[in-house]
C-alpha cells in the first residue's frame, strides 16, 4: 500500500515538474527552451516530452548549443528580466 502511494506521489510530482518547465519556457524559441531546460537538469527525453518533439531533435540542438558556446558564439539570447519597482 505504501509503495502504491509513493508511486502516485512520484507521478504527480513528475507532472508538476513538466508543467513548471512548460511555463518557464513559454514564448521562447525551441532552441532557447532546450537550452534552459537542459541547464536546469532536464534530460533530453524529458525535454522532448515537455516540448512535444523527439529526444533526437533535442540532442542535436544541444550539440549545436555546446558547439556555439565552445567557439565563443552565443547562440541563445535570453530575455532580460524587468526590474521590479517597489
Buried (B, 14 or more C-beta within 10 A) or exposed (E): EEEEEEEEEEEEEEEEBBEEBBEEBEEBEBBBBBBBBBEEEBEBEBBBBBBEBEBEBBBEBBEBBEEBEEEEEEBBEEEEEEEEEE
